[in-house]
Amino acid sequence: MKINDAQLALVDKQIKRILASGNYYSKVYQKAGITGVSSPEDFLKIPFTDKADLRNAYPLGIQAVPDEEVVRIHSSSGTTGKPVIIPYTAKDVDDWATMFARCYEIAGITKKDRIQITPGYGLWTAGIGFQVGCEKLGAMAIPMGPGNTDKQLQMMIDLESTVICATSSYALLLAEEINRRGLKDKIKLKKGVIGSERWSEAKRKYIGEALGIELYDIYGLTEIYGPGIGINCLGEYGMHIFDDYLYTEIIDPQTGEVLPDGEEGEIVITTLVKEGAPLIRFRTHDLSRILPGECRCGRKYPRLDIIKGRSDDMFKVHGVNMFPSQVEEILGMVDGVSSEYKIDIAHDDANNRDIIMVTVEAEGRVDFNATGETIRQLFKSRLNVTPKVAVIALNTLPRSEKKTRRVFDHREE
Ligand code: ZN
């Protein structure tokens, strides 16, 4: 979706503010000779930025307003290196609340609802985002934070919570507990607002049915306000993103080329009115696509498909982008196969083609040859690549407590 004139004017204003502030990005833009934007072509010349810049600017190097205008900071938990600090002005907090309240409204939540908030409160943006949105909407917030399932269930019953906000894993845990304790008749939940992460259809179905609720995916990241910058509407696919606050692009994560609507790639977000820490063309490393056309609900906000995974995990075979989530989906369809796998990609110079080798584990009761063939056919029909498949015994692939590396690309060696 091409940047429109109103958005362009806002970006121009942001660049001029950034340059005047003398912050980290003012130096980046000065060096690149960027003084403003007056056309979509100008916009495309602005360099991308990502988390590494925010770390370089630690702690407050990206602040673009005087100290007296900052009312709050949030921080994203870095798994590696320094955390990222994002300063907010009063208007930033209010804008965030407005977007989040819109999310609740799109989910059909009103001021009569009672919203039980289980994401954590603190430096990160989760719990407090759900809270500011709830207060803006005028609903009753029940600010539980995470954990303490007994208390969660007690409050849910006694206060007759109608909305649960949670991660998908915590929603699943609560659903299981409600099932186990036979409490379904005592709860009044109608809707669940789930922090967007990759979660399976099976999990979604289970939570929805166990709690008897409608589920909504909410999108956001700390660098760009926090959760609440987009949500799906009822019965429709994809999340509406608020284009009066944010401009969204999808790029090829490897080349940086902007992709047309409908094509899958990395989400890049520009904040149009953020004051404390404006970000222009911020690479989120989240993978999705812009859904073409208008939504049946009639809302004009553009839509992002559900998040497919992280661009850092993506790999390319025969020019086709593939994601671990797709491999996991395929393995989930095959009887007797574990969720562990290993993928080796090499280049066959003699025939000038890529070779993809998939190693999976299977239980002893299944026929390894037939299982391998099933997986090969599924890759062929769903991903359009034909791998060589090795089926080995259960618990023979290496496990690690940290994130296990599963994709090995030998082509550049
Ligand atoms: Zn819609």
Boltz pocket constraint, residues with backbone or C-beta under 6 A from the ligand:
constraints:
  - pocket:
      binder: B
      contacts: [[A, 233], [A, 234], [A, 236], [A, 240], [A, 295], [A, 296], [A, 297], [A, 298], [A, 299]]
      max_distance: 6.0
